[in-house]
Amino acid sequence: MNKKMYTIIASVVLIVILFTIGFYIKMKPPTIDKNEEMTSVLKSSDLASYIDKISYNISEKPDEDKKYAVDVIVKVNDDFDKMNLYERYNIFKSSLEEFNTEKDLPDCNDDSKCEFGDFIVQSPASKHTTANPFLHIGIDSYIVDGKEYFSNELFDKFASKQEKKDLEKDIEKDTDNTTVDNKQNYYYTKEQLEADPYAPSKDPADYNENGEFVPKDGPSDNPADYNSDGEYDPVSDMTQEEIKAELEDMLRSKGIGK
């Protein structure tokens, strides 16, 4: 075998070696960074007093988007199991809600290849988790030892009477605020009424949905019971002459007739 042939074979072998190394580097999964920010957030969350250890685990294979999932595993002490499922859920949820910035999410040496996987709280007696928490708008359930529990059913079962009473008050308050907001959609604006010299009231709340004068604190909600000056003057108590005179006054106030 001549020197030229040796050179060709050596070149081919070198190319194969370089290609193999490059392929291995490309396919090698990223490694996990220290995640100091995330660890710090967890240690200041509602889970803090129960934490024994925090670790991060990266998936062996990427998903269809070529992303590696980084699971966050929080091992907690047996005090966590002394609470009921609803109390544990609230701590689980509030701790997750602490991660509100990108820097708090799990890191690896190539962030373009990593994403948040499962959030796992492992106690001596049970495993609490939710998958891909940041794909959801809000955490309204969690899984304990393979069974999913929803916040509303946990509330109904475990919440105290006072908590339920407080919730009812909050709902009533929200309803009242909505009612007040709806009442703000008046027929006239205050500016329109102030510009009208014939308006019996400058308060937009004193007019019904048809723009008729019905004072909000008046004795009647029938617009026919008020004269052109805004005074309470029920039609049922008026004579035909008084009704005619009232109509004439109303027409004159609108610039109609002489």
C-alpha positions as CSV (number, residue, x, y, z in Angstrom):
1,M,0.0,0.0,0.0
2,N,1.6,3.3,-1.1
3,K,1.9,6.5,0.8
4,K,-1.0,8.1,-1.0
5,M,-3.4,5.4,0.0
6,Y,-2.3,5.6,3.7
7,T,-3.0,9.4,3.5
8,I,-6.5,8.8,2.1
9,I,-7.4,6.2,4.7
10,A,-6.0,8.4,7.6
11,S,-8.1,11.3,6.3
12,V,-11.3,9.2,6.2
13,V,-10.7,7.9,9.7
14,L,-10.1,11.4,11.0
15,I,-13.3,12.7,9.4
16,V,-15.3,9.8,10.9
17,I,-13.8,10.5,14.4
18,L,-14.5,14.2,14.2
19,F,-18.1,13.5,13.0
20,T,-18.7,11.1,15.8
21,I,-17.4,13.5,18.4
22,G,-19.5,16.3,16.9
23,F,-22.6,14.1,16.8
24,Y,-22.0,13.0,20.5
25,I,-21.6,16.6,21.6
26,K,-24.8,17.7,19.7
27,M,-26.8,14.8,21.1
28,K,-25.4,15.0,24.7
29,P,-28.2,16.3,27.0
30,P,-27.5,19.6,28.7
31,T,-26.3,19.6,32.3
32,I,-28.1,21.3,35.2
33,D,-26.8,24.5,36.7
34,K,-26.8,25.3,40.4
35,N,-30.3,27.0,40.1
36,E,-29.4,29.3,43.0
37,E,-32.2,31.7,42.2
38,M,-34.9,29.0,42.2
39,T,-33.5,27.4,45.4
40,S,-33.5,30.8,47.0
41,V,-37.2,31.4,46.0
42,L,-38.2,28.1,47.4
43,K,-36.4,28.7,50.7
44,S,-38.4,31.9,51.2
45,S,-41.7,30.4,50.1
46,D,-44.4,28.8,52.3
47,L,-42.6,25.5,51.9
48,A,-39.5,26.8,53.7
49,S,-40.2,25.4,57.1
50,Y,-40.8,21.9,55.8
51,I,-37.9,21.6,53.3
52,D,-35.2,19.0,53.9
53,K,-33.6,19.0,50.4
54,I,-34.0,20.6,47.0
55,S,-32.8,18.8,43.8
56,Y,-33.2,19.1,40.1
57,N,-33.5,16.3,37.6
58,I,-33.2,16.5,33.8
59,S,-34.9,14.1,31.4
60,E,-32.7,11.7,29.5
61,K,-34.4,12.4,26.2
62,P,-35.8,15.6,24.6
63,D,-39.4,16.0,23.7
64,E,-40.8,16.7,20.2
65,D,-39.7,20.3,20.5
66,K,-36.2,19.1,21.3
67,K,-36.5,20.4,24.9
68,Y,-35.2,18.7,28.0
69,A,-37.6,18.8,31.0
70,V,-36.1,19.9,34.3
71,D,-38.0,18.5,37.3
72,V,-37.9,20.4,40.5
73,I,-37.9,18.0,43.5
74,V,-38.5,19.3,47.0
75,K,-38.2,16.8,49.8
76,V,-40.1,17.9,52.9
77,N,-40.3,16.5,56.4
78,D,-43.2,14.6,58.0
79,D,-44.7,17.8,59.4
80,F,-46.0,18.4,55.9
81,D,-48.1,15.2,56.1
82,K,-49.8,16.4,59.3
83,M,-51.8,18.9,57.4
84,N,-55.0,18.1,55.5
85,L,-55.0,18.0,51.7
86,Y,-56.4,21.5,51.4
87,E,-53.7,23.0,53.6
88,R,-51.0,21.2,51.7
89,Y,-52.5,22.3,48.4
90,N,-52.5,26.0,49.4
91,I,-48.8,25.8,50.3
92,F,-48.0,23.9,47.1
93,K,-49.8,26.5,45.0
94,S,-48.5,29.6,46.8
95,S,-44.9,28.2,46.5
96,L,-45.3,27.7,42.7
97,E,-46.8,31.2,42.3
98,E,-43.5,32.6,43.7
99,F,-41.8,31.8,40.4
100,N,-43.0,34.8,38.5
101,T,-39.9,35.7,36.5
102,E,-37.8,33.9,33.9
103,K,-34.7,33.9,36.1
104,D,-36.5,31.8,38.7
105,L,-37.1,29.0,36.3
106,P,-34.9,25.9,36.2
107,D,-31.5,26.5,34.5
108,C,-29.2,24.3,32.6
109,N,-26.0,25.0,30.7
110,D,-28.0,25.6,27.5
111,D,-31.3,27.3,28.5
112,S,-32.5,27.1,24.9
113,K,-32.8,23.4,25.4
114,C,-34.4,23.3,28.8
115,E,-37.9,23.9,30.1
116,F,-39.8,23.5,33.5
117,G,-40.8,19.8,33.8
118,D,-42.7,18.6,36.9
119,F,-42.9,20.4,40.3
120,I,-42.7,17.6,42.9
121,V,-43.1,17.9,46.7
122,Q,-42.1,14.6,48.2
123,S,-42.9,13.9,51.8
124,P,-42.1,10.7,53.7
125,A,-45.7,9.5,53.2
126,S,-46.8,11.0,49.9
127,K,-45.9,12.6,46.6
128,H,-47.5,15.9,45.5
129,T,-47.0,17.1,41.9
130,T,-48.2,19.0,38.9
131,A,-46.9,18.6,35.4
132,N,-45.6,21.5,33.3
133,P,-47.0,24.1,35.8
134,F,-46.1,27.1,33.6
135,L,-48.2,25.8,30.7
136,H,-51.3,26.5,32.8
137,I,-52.8,29.9,33.5
138,G,-53.3,28.9,37.1
139,I,-52.9,25.9,39.4
140,D,-56.4,24.8,40.3
141,S,-55.5,21.2,41.2
142,Y,-52.6,18.9,42.1
143,I,-51.9,15.2,42.1
144,V,-51.3,13.3,45.3
145,D,-50.0,9.7,44.9
146,G,-51.5,9.5,41.5
147,K,-54.9,11.0,42.3
148,E,-55.9,14.5,41.1
149,Y,-57.6,16.8,43.6
150,F,-59.3,20.1,42.5
151,S,-59.2,23.2,44.7
152,N,-63.0,23.6,44.8
153,E,-63.6,20.1,46.1
154,L,-60.8,20.4,48.7
155,F,-62.3,23.7,49.8
156,D,-65.8,22.2,50.2
157,K,-64.4,19.3,52.2
158,F,-61.7,20.9,54.4
159,A,-62.3,24.7,54.6
160,S,-63.4,26.0,58.0
161,K,-66.8,27.6,58.5
162,Q,-65.1,31.0,58.9
163,E,-63.2,30.5,55.6
164,K,-66.5,29.7,53.8
165,K,-68.2,32.7,55.4
166,D,-65.3,35.0,54.3
167,L,-65.7,33.6,50.8
168,E,-69.4,34.4,50.8
169,K,-68.7,37.9,51.9
170,D,-66.1,38.4,49.1
171,I,-68.6,37.1,46.5
172,E,-71.3,39.5,47.9
173,K,-68.8,42.4,47.8
174,D,-67.8,41.6,44.2
175,T,-71.5,41.4,43.2
176,D,-72.2,44.8,44.9
177,N,-69.2,46.4,43.1
178,T,-70.5,45.0,39.8
179,T,-73.9,46.4,40.4
180,V,-72.5,49.8,41.2
181,D,-70.3,49.7,38.1
182,N,-73.4,48.8,36.0
183,K,-75.3,51.7,37.4
184,Q,-72.6,54.0,36.1
185,N,-73.8,53.5,32.5
186,Y,-76.1,56.5,32.7
187,Y,-78.2,57.9,29.8
188,Y,-76.7,61.4,30.2
189,T,-73.3,62.5,31.3
190,K,-72.9,65.2,34.0
191,E,-71.5,67.5,31.4
192,Q,-74.6,67.2,29.1
193,L,-76.9,67.9,32.0
194,E,-74.9,71.0,33.2
195,A,-75.1,72.4,29.7
196,D,-78.9,72.0,29.6
197,P,-80.6,74.9,31.4
198,Y,-84.0,73.0,31.4
199,A,-82.7,69.8,33.0
200,P,-84.5,69.3,36.3
201,S,-81.4,67.7,37.8
202,K,-77.7,67.8,37.1
203,D,-77.2,64.3,38.5
204,P,-77.0,61.5,35.9
205,A,-78.4,59.1,38.4
206,D,-81.7,60.9,38.4
207,Y,-82.6,59.7,34.9
208,N,-83.8,56.2,33.8
209,E,-82.5,54.1,31.0
210,N,-84.8,56.1,28.6
211,G,-83.4,59.4,29.7
212,E,-86.6,60.3,31.6
213,F,-86.4,62.2,34.9
214,V,-86.9,59.8,37.8
215,P,-84.9,61.0,40.9
216,K,-83.0,58.2,42.5
217,D,-84.4,59.0,46.0
218,G,-87.8,60.1,44.7
219,P,-91.1,58.8,45.9
220,S,-92.0,57.3,42.6
221,D,-90.1,55.6,39.7
222,N,-92.8,56.7,37.2
223,P,-91.5,59.6,35.1
224,A,-95.1,60.8,34.6
225,D,-95.3,61.6,38.3
226,Y,-92.8,64.6,37.9
227,N,-93.5,67.9,36.3
228,S,-91.2,69.9,34.1
229,D,-89.5,71.5,37.1
230,G,-88.7,68.1,38.5
231,E,-91.3,68.3,41.3
232,Y,-93.3,65.3,42.4
233,D,-96.7,65.9,40.9
234,P,-98.6,62.6,40.3
235,V,-100.7,62.5,37.2
236,S,-103.4,60.6,39.1
237,D,-103.9,63.6,41.4
238,M,-104.1,66.2,38.6
239,T,-107.2,67.6,36.9
240,Q,-107.4,67.7,33.1
241,E,-106.6,71.4,33.1
242,E,-103.5,70.8,35.2
243,I,-102.3,68.0,32.9
244,K,-102.9,70.3,29.9
245,A,-101.0,73.1,31.5
246,E,-98.1,70.8,32.4
247,L,-97.8,69.6,28.9
248,E,-97.7,73.1,27.6
249,D,-95.0,74.0,30.1
250,M,-93.0,70.9,28.9
251,L,-93.3,71.9,25.3
252,R,-92.2,75.5,26.0
253,S,-89.2,74.3,28.0
254,K,-88.1,72.4,24.9
255,G,-88.7,75.5,22.7
256,I,-91.8,74.1,21.1
257,G,-94.9,76.4,20.7
258,K,-95.3,79.9,21.9
